[in-house]
Structure formats: structure tokens, C-alpha cells
Amino acid sequence: MTTAYAMAALAATKMVKDGLEPPEAWRRAVALSCPSLSSQVKPCPKGAFLGLCEEGLVSGVPAAPAGSYTASQKNKDYAVRAVSILRRLPAGTVPNPATLWVNVLGGEWKQPNGQMEVVLALWTAGLIPR
């Protein structure tokens, strides 16, 4: 099942490749993908997407200095850790978002907020290099 945040991440990546800056691309993509304003302004999936862009982990999106796209260090860190975990899995193995989230947190539990949907959408679309 594709979530609104997964669709937003894919659309935003295309918009960045078409010339928009990542923060503006996310704003536009999430406005198209998420019907409610509260979903559109949710900081967690946004921080995950912008953090991956900032780190240069999204194909075709150049890295930027820390803090250029997001101030959400935690969500950026979660997304970067998720990529690291995915890169260590056998080829073709894609965990579900909840499993990936628990692994990112080292076995702890904290309520997820769309971060892993963003990472997994980009990963399965081949937009994060293996």
C-alpha cells in the first residue's frame, strides 16, 4: 500500500530533479498527496525527506550543508539510519515500515510518523543508491 507520504516523496524528488529546491518541492508534493492541512504540515516525514536530500542520499539531488533543508535532526537521523540498515539487507529484501522503524530505534518503540514510508518509497523506486 502506498501512503500519501510515500507518494509525496516520489513526487517531490521528481520536482527537485525538474529544478525546485527540496523544501519547496516537498511543500508542493505534500499539498497534492495529502488532503488535510495537518497532514501537509507534519514535520516528521518532511524532515526525513529533506534530511535524505541534505545528505545527498537521493539520486540526482546534490548534498547540501547541514541545516540547509531541515532543522529536524532527529527525523533526518532516523532516515539516514534506515538507509544504512536497508543497504545491509540482502538484495530484494524490503522490510515493512514498522519493522524498519524498530530497527532504526534499536529495538525501542516510539510512535512512527511517516518517516519510514518516505525512506521505503525512495528505496523501492531506486532513488536511493544501494
C-alpha positions as CSV (number, residue, x, y, z in Angstrom):
1,M,0.0,0.0,0.0
2,T,1.4,3.4,-0.9
3,T,0.9,6.1,1.6
4,A,0.4,9.8,1.0
5,Y,3.9,10.5,2.3
6,A,5.4,7.9,0.0
7,M,3.6,9.5,-3.0
8,A,4.8,12.9,-1.8
9,A,8.4,11.8,-1.5
10,L,8.4,10.4,-5.1
11,A,6.7,13.5,-6.5
12,A,9.0,15.8,-4.6
13,T,12.0,14.0,-5.9
14,K,10.8,14.5,-9.4
15,M,10.2,18.2,-8.7
16,V,13.7,18.6,-7.4
17,K,15.1,17.0,-10.5
18,D,13.0,19.4,-12.5
19,G,14.6,22.3,-10.7
20,L,12.8,23.1,-7.5
21,E,14.7,23.3,-4.2
22,P,13.9,20.3,-1.9
23,P,11.9,22.3,0.7
24,E,9.6,23.8,-1.9
25,A,9.3,20.5,-3.8
26,W,8.2,18.8,-0.6
27,R,5.7,21.6,0.2
28,R,4.1,21.3,-3.3
29,A,4.2,17.5,-3.4
30,V,2.6,17.0,0.0
31,A,-0.1,19.5,-0.9
32,L,-1.0,17.3,-3.8
33,S,-0.7,14.0,-1.9
34,C,-2.2,14.8,1.5
35,P,-5.8,16.1,1.7
36,S,-5.7,17.6,5.2
37,L,-3.6,20.6,6.2
38,S,-2.5,18.9,9.4
39,S,-1.0,16.1,7.2
40,Q,0.6,18.6,4.9
41,V,2.5,20.4,7.7
42,K,3.5,17.2,9.6
43,P,7.2,17.7,10.3
44,C,8.4,14.1,10.6
45,P,8.0,12.8,7.0
46,K,9.2,16.2,5.8
47,G,12.3,16.0,8.0
48,A,13.0,12.5,6.7
49,F,12.8,13.6,3.1
50,L,14.7,16.8,3.5
51,G,17.3,15.1,5.6
52,L,18.0,12.5,2.9
53,C,18.2,15.2,0.3
54,E,20.6,17.2,2.5
55,E,22.9,14.2,2.9
56,G,22.9,13.6,-0.8
57,L,21.2,10.2,-0.4
58,V,18.6,10.8,-3.0
59,S,19.7,10.1,-6.6
60,G,20.1,13.3,-8.6
61,V,19.8,15.6,-5.6
62,P,23.2,17.1,-4.6
63,A,24.1,17.2,-0.9
64,A,23.8,20.4,0.9
65,P,25.3,21.8,4.1
66,A,23.7,20.6,7.4
67,G,20.7,22.7,8.2
68,S,20.1,23.9,4.6
69,Y,16.9,22.0,4.1
70,T,15.8,20.9,7.6
71,A,16.3,21.7,11.2
72,S,14.8,18.3,12.2
73,Q,18.0,16.5,13.2
74,K,16.1,13.5,14.7
75,N,14.0,12.8,11.7
76,K,17.0,13.2,9.4
77,D,19.0,10.8,11.6
78,Y,16.1,8.3,11.6
79,A,16.0,8.4,7.8
80,V,19.8,8.1,7.3
81,R,19.9,5.2,9.8
82,A,17.1,3.5,7.8
83,V,19.1,3.8,4.6
84,S,22.2,2.3,6.3
85,I,20.0,-0.7,7.5
86,L,18.5,-1.2,4.1
87,R,21.9,-1.2,2.4
88,R,23.0,-4.1,4.7
89,L,20.0,-6.3,3.9
90,P,20.2,-9.0,1.2
91,A,19.2,-7.7,-2.3
92,G,15.5,-7.7,-2.8
93,T,14.7,-7.7,0.9
94,V,12.4,-4.8,1.9
95,P,11.1,-4.8,5.4
96,N,7.7,-3.3,6.3
97,P,7.8,0.2,7.7
98,A,7.2,-0.9,11.3
99,T,10.0,-3.4,11.2
100,L,12.4,-0.9,9.7
101,W,11.3,1.7,12.3
102,V,12.0,-0.7,15.3
103,N,15.4,-1.5,13.8
104,V,16.2,2.2,13.3
105,L,15.4,2.8,17.0
106,G,17.5,-0.2,18.1
107,G,14.5,-2.2,19.4
108,E,12.9,0.6,21.3
109,W,9.4,1.7,20.5
110,K,8.3,5.2,19.7
111,Q,5.3,6.2,17.6
112,P,6.3,6.4,13.9
113,N,5.1,9.4,11.9
114,G,5.6,8.6,8.2
115,Q,9.4,8.7,8.2
116,M,9.9,5.1,7.1
117,E,7.2,5.4,4.4
118,V,9.3,8.2,2.8
119,V,12.5,6.1,3.0
120,L,11.0,2.9,1.7
121,A,9.2,4.7,-1.2
122,L,12.5,6.2,-2.4
123,W,14.4,2.9,-1.8
124,T,11.9,0.7,-3.6
125,A,11.8,3.2,-6.5
126,G,15.6,3.0,-6.8
127,L,16.0,6.7,-5.9
128,I,18.4,5.9,-3.1
129,P,21.6,4.2,-4.3
130,R,22.2,0.7,-3.0
